């Protein structure tokens, strides 16, 4: 039981350290797990990966998730993802069709959510998995 107490104390200490850098840090409950998120990450995230919102649906949207790492913890942007594409059902679900992320209407939709630095991580190729 002491090991469990020590682990909880260490986790609390890490969260306190993260709160000093990310004062708005909070949890976001996703479909499969809980994420730490902060709007501060929106300014200049370090990494990005893409995944579909659903693995079984043929037209599932493709999401880009932006995050930075601190003390071994991933801190995600807030919102933690934006939609950047869709599964392409005309190619046996093996390819993604990209939304035009450079399109003005799309950019207005994510304005004040995700920075230019974050969008550059996508690099215009939604099929790249990092």
HELIX and SHEET records of a PDB file:
HELIX    1   1 UNK A    2  UNK A   21  1                                  20    
HELIX    2   2 UNK A   40  UNK A   43  1                                   4    
HELIX    3   3 UNK A   89  UNK A   91  5                                   3    
HELIX    4   4 UNK A  104  UNK A  110  1                                   7    
HELIX    5   5 UNK A  116  UNK A  122  1                                   7    
SHEET    1   A 5 UNK A  26  UNK A  29  0                                        
SHEET    2   A 5 UNK A  34  UNK A  37 -1                                        
SHEET    3   A 5 UNK A  73  UNK A  87  1                                        
SHEET    4   A 5 UNK A  61  UNK A  70 -1                                        
SHEET    5   A 5 UNK A  47  UNK A  52 -1                                        
SHEET    1   B 4 UNK A  26  UNK A  29  0                                        
SHEET    2   B 4 UNK A  34  UNK A  37 -1                                        
SHEET    3   B 4 UNK A  73  UNK A  87  1                                        
SHEET    4   B 4 UNK A  96  UNK A  98 -1                                        
END                                                                             
